[in-house]
Amino acid sequence: MTFDAGTPAPEVVADDHALAAWLAEVAGRCLLEVRQEGLTGKELKDAGDRAAHELLMGLLAEHRPQDAVLSEEGKDDKARLGADKVWIVDPLDGTREFSEPPRDDWAVHVALWQGGDLIAGAVAQPALGETFSTGNPPVVPPRTSTRPRIAVSRSRPPAFVEALAAELDAELVPMGSAGVKMMSVVRDVADAYVHAGGQYEWDSAAPVAVARSAGLFTSRVDGSDLIYNQDDVYLPDVIVCRPELSDQILAFIDSHGTDG
């Protein structure tokens, strides 16, 4: 397929936050078009992954040629370890959900790392018509649920999360896509996302950047910082939650671990 991304305004190109949001939105529009091509199953998954990856790589080469890129769908060029700026992208997070129209729980992640930390990020949820960005930090609504809600996988929640929910008297809210789960805390659809089943930097970089900008708590499950642009991009666990829940969640994991 051919997709016309258009040309971003000069002020968008000049601002890393705005560019991240534009890139995520454009890739999202491309994916919506792919969804209309009549493909199903693995063909749709592969077409989505390929189209969004190629689009983002081309746009970053055009607008940020001096920066390195780490993409889930690309080869890991270790030159990024010595780069000043590294874009960390997941062109299609939630490929399974993307391939099951009309599901909307899939996303595009675009984050920018510089000087040891994430400095910008955007998460687009194209099927919802929403993009969450550090350039316009989302305001987390007041909590509308009397019981805490924990976003979990659609298939089988880890046993430790079920035990955590029992400890907090929390409700489990199943959904797809790691980014969608983290944005669910931003949107007051959930109050926490606690994951220890294995992920990579591109799974959490953009959602964590956005969550931080919204004032949410983010860390590894042991309470340590989430560190990006590492030689080994495996970053297996993450917590994103409302700040008032962080102490309880960390204390439970410290006492019970995540193996159960």
C-alpha positions in Angstrom: 0.0 0.0 0.0 1.0 3.6 -0.4 0.3 6.0 2.4 0.7 9.8 2.3 1.9 10.9 5.6 1.8 14.6 4.6 4.3 17.2 5.8 4.3 18.3 9.4 4.3 22.0 10.2 7.8 23.5 10.9 6.9 24.0 14.5 6.1 20.3 14.8 9.4 19.3 13.3 11.2 21.7 15.6 9.7 20.3 18.8 10.5 16.7 20.0 7.2 16.4 21.9 5.1 17.5 19.0 7.0 15.4 16.5 6.5 12.3 18.7 2.8 12.9 18.8 2.6 13.6 15.0 4.6 10.4 14.3 2.3 8.3 16.5 -0.8 9.8 14.9 0.4 9.3 11.4 1.4 5.7 11.9 -2.0 5.2 13.5 -3.8 6.6 10.5 -1.7 4.3 8.3 -2.7 1.3 10.4 -6.4 2.2 10.1 -6.0 2.1 6.4 -4.3 -1.3 6.5 -7.3 -2.6 8.5 -9.5 -1.6 5.6 -7.6 -3.7 3.0 -9.6 -6.9 3.6 -6.8 -8.9 5.2 -7.3 -11.2 8.1 -5.3 -13.1 10.7 -1.6 -13.3 10.3 -1.6 -11.5 7.0 -3.2 -8.5 8.7 -0.8 -8.6 11.6 2.2 -8.8 9.3 0.9 -6.0 7.1 0.3 -3.7 10.0 3.7 -4.3 11.6 5.5 -3.8 8.3 3.5 -0.7 7.2 3.8 1.2 10.5 7.5 0.3 10.9 8.5 1.3 7.4 6.5 4.6 7.7 8.1 5.5 11.1 11.6 4.6 9.9 11.2 6.7 6.8 9.8 9.7 8.6 12.5 9.6 11.3 15.2 9.4 8.7 13.6 12.5 7.0 13.0 14.6 10.1 15.6 13.4 12.5 18.4 11.9 10.4 21.0 12.5 13.1 19.2 10.4 15.7 19.3 6.6 16.3 16.2 4.5 16.3 15.3 1.3 18.2 12.2 -0.3 16.8 10.5 -3.6 17.7 10.3 -4.5 14.0 13.9 -3.4 13.1 17.4 -4.7 13.5 19.0 -3.4 16.7 21.9 -1.2 15.6 24.2 -1.0 18.6 25.4 2.4 17.4 22.5 3.7 19.4 24.5 3.1 22.6 26.8 6.0 21.7 24.1 8.2 20.2 23.0 11.5 21.7 19.3 10.8 21.0 17.5 7.5 20.4 13.9 7.1 19.3 12.3 4.0 20.9 9.3 2.9 18.9 6.7 0.1 18.8 5.0 0.6 15.5 2.1 -1.6 16.5 1.6 -2.6 20.1 -1.2 -5.1 20.5 -0.9 -6.8 17.1 -3.4 -9.5 18.1 -6.1 -6.9 19.0 -5.3 -5.0 15.8 -6.1 -8.1 13.8 -9.5 -8.5 15.4 -11.6 -5.5 14.2 -13.4 -3.7 15.6 -11.2 -4.0 18.8 -9.7 -0.7 19.8 -7.2 -1.8 22.4 -4.0 -1.5 20.3 -1.6 1.4 20.1 1.4 3.1 18.5 4.4 4.0 20.7 6.9 6.7 20.0 9.4 7.8 22.7 12.6 9.8 22.7 15.6 9.0 25.0 18.4 11.5 25.6 21.1 11.8 28.3 20.0 8.7 30.2 16.3 9.2 30.4 13.1 9.6 28.4 12.5 13.2 27.4 9.4 12.9 25.1 6.8 10.4 24.2 3.4 9.7 22.6 1.0 6.9 22.6 -1.7 6.9 19.9 -4.8 4.7 20.2 -6.0 5.2 16.6 -9.3 3.3 16.9 -10.3 5.6 19.7 -9.1 8.7 17.8 -6.9 9.6 20.8 -3.2 10.4 21.2 -1.6 11.0 24.6 1.6 13.0 24.6 4.2 14.6 26.8 3.8 17.8 24.8 0.3 18.2 26.2 0.5 16.1 29.4 -2.8 14.4 30.1 -4.7 15.3 33.2 -5.7 12.2 35.1 -9.4 12.4 36.1 -10.4 11.9 39.7 -10.9 8.3 40.5 -14.5 7.2 39.8 -14.3 3.7 41.2 -14.6 2.9 44.9 -12.4 -0.2 44.4 -9.0 -0.1 42.8 -8.9 -1.5 39.3 -5.8 -3.3 37.9 -5.4 -3.6 34.1 -4.4 -7.2 33.1 -3.9 -9.3 30.1 -7.0 -10.5 28.2 -5.9 -14.2 28.4 -4.7 -15.2 31.9 -3.7 -12.7 34.5 -0.5 -13.7 36.4 -1.2 -15.4 39.7 0.7 -12.8 41.7 -1.6 -10.0 40.2 -4.6 -12.0 41.3 -3.2 -12.2 44.8 -2.4 -8.5 44.7 -5.9 -7.8 43.7 -7.2 -9.8 46.6 -4.9 -7.9 49.0 -6.1 -4.5 47.7 -9.7 -5.6 47.2 -9.2 -4.6 43.6 -11.0 -5.5 40.4 -9.2 -6.9 37.5 -9.8 -5.2 34.1 -8.7 -7.3 31.1 -7.5 -5.5 27.9 -4.9 -5.9 25.2 -1.7 -4.0 24.4 0.8 -2.9 27.1 0.4 0.7 26.0 -3.3 0.6 26.3 -3.1 -0.9 29.8 -0.8 2.0 30.9 -3.0 4.6 29.2 -6.0 3.1 31.0 -4.5 4.5 34.2 -4.2 7.9 32.5 -7.9 7.6 31.4 -9.3 6.4 34.7 -10.3 3.1 33.2 -7.9 1.5 35.6 -5.9 2.6 38.6 -2.8 0.4 38.2 -0.9 -1.8 35.7 1.5 -4.2 37.2 3.5 -6.5 34.9 6.3 -9.0 35.4 5.8 -11.4 32.5 8.5 -10.1 30.2 8.6 -7.0 28.0 11.1 -5.0 26.0 12.1 -1.3 26.0 9.7 -0.5 23.2 6.7 -1.9 25.1 6.9 0.6 27.9 9.1 3.6 26.9 6.4 5.8 25.3 3.6 4.9 27.8 6.0 5.4 30.7 7.0 8.8 29.4 3.4 9.9 29.0 2.4 8.4 32.4 5.2 10.3 34.1 4.1 13.5 32.5 0.6 13.0 33.9 2.0 12.6 37.4 1.6 8.9 37.7 4.0 6.6 39.6 6.3 4.5 37.4 9.0 2.0 38.3 10.2 -1.6 38.1 8.5 -4.1 40.3 11.3 -3.8 42.9 10.8 0.0 43.0 13.9 0.8 41.0 14.0 3.1 38.0 13.1 2.1 34.5 16.2 2.5 32.4 16.2 2.7 28.7 18.7 2.5 25.8 20.5 -0.4 27.3 22.7 -2.9 25.5 20.1 -5.6 26.4 16.7 -4.2 25.6 14.8 -6.8 27.7 13.0 -4.8 30.4 10.7 -7.5 31.8 8.6 -5.7 34.4 6.8 -2.4 35.1 4.4 -0.6 37.4 2.3 2.3 36.4 -0.2 3.4 38.9 -1.9 6.3 40.8 0.7 7.6 43.3 -1.5 6.7 46.3 -1.3 3.0 45.4 2.4 2.7 44.9 3.4 1.9 48.5 0.9 -0.9 48.8 1.8 -2.5 45.5 5.5 -2.3 46.2 5.1 -3.7 49.7 3.0 -6.6 48.5 5.6 -7.5 45.8 8.4 -7.2 48.3 6.7 -9.6 50.6 5.3 -12.1 48.1 7.4 -11.7 44.9 6.1 -12.2 41.4 6.6 -15.9 40.8 3.3 -17.1 42.3 
